[in-house]
Each structure stands twice: as C-alpha cells, then as structure tokens.
Amino acid sequence: MRIPRSWVRPMARRIIGDLLKKHYIEPKIPEEELVDLTHDILLDELLVEDRLNEEVREILKKYESEIEGKRLDYKTLFDMTKRKLVKERNIIL
C-alpha cells in the first residue's frame, strides 16, 4: 500500500465531511456509518496492488528453480508478470 493504513480513516472522514458540507449527498444512514463504508472501500482499493504483488510472487515461486537455473532476472519477470495480469484484468493501479 502506498500510503499508511492509519491515513485511510481520516481520508474517509474528510471525503464524507466535504460531500455533506457541500450538499453533494443526502445520507440515508448515519454519518459514521458512511465513514466506515468509505473507509472499507478506500482500503480495499488501496490493497489491490498488494494482493496483485502477492499473486505474482506465488506464480513466480512455482518457477523458482527454472528462474535460478537459467539465471533469469527476478525483478524483470516480476514486472512482466504483473503488467500481464494488470492488462488481462483491466486493473487500474
């Protein structure tokens, strides 16, 4: 995750506060519940890349002996695999 996890709740609170203050939304649920939902959505989006990186590591782990045997560059393979998955899944990072 590119930003500290501790920043996510204040970000969610600020987003909801601004939307309410400018009357862009009319909540049907309590404000704190909106903040909680926004926090969960933001956190999930921010963790997309972390989950993808872990998946790439697992894929490359299956080919570890070939990578080492052929002296392939792990970083290059990692980046290529990640780009391929991003393209296939239309992920926005």
C-alpha positions, 0 to 999 in steps of 0.5 A: 500500500502506498500510503499508511493504513492509519491515513485511510480513516481520516481520508474517509472522514474528510471525503464524507465531511466535504460531500455533506458540507457541500450538499453533494449527498443526502445520507440515508444512514448515519454519518459514521456509518458512511465513514466506515463504508468509505473507509472499507472501500478506500482500503480495499482499493488501496490493497489491490496492488498488494494482493496483485504483488502477492499473486505474482510472487506465488506464480513466480515461486512455482518457477523458482528453480527454472528462474535460478537455473537459467539465471533469469532476472527476478525483478524483470519477470516480476514486472512482466508478470504483473503488467500481464495480469494488470492488462488481462484484468483491466486493473487500474493501479 
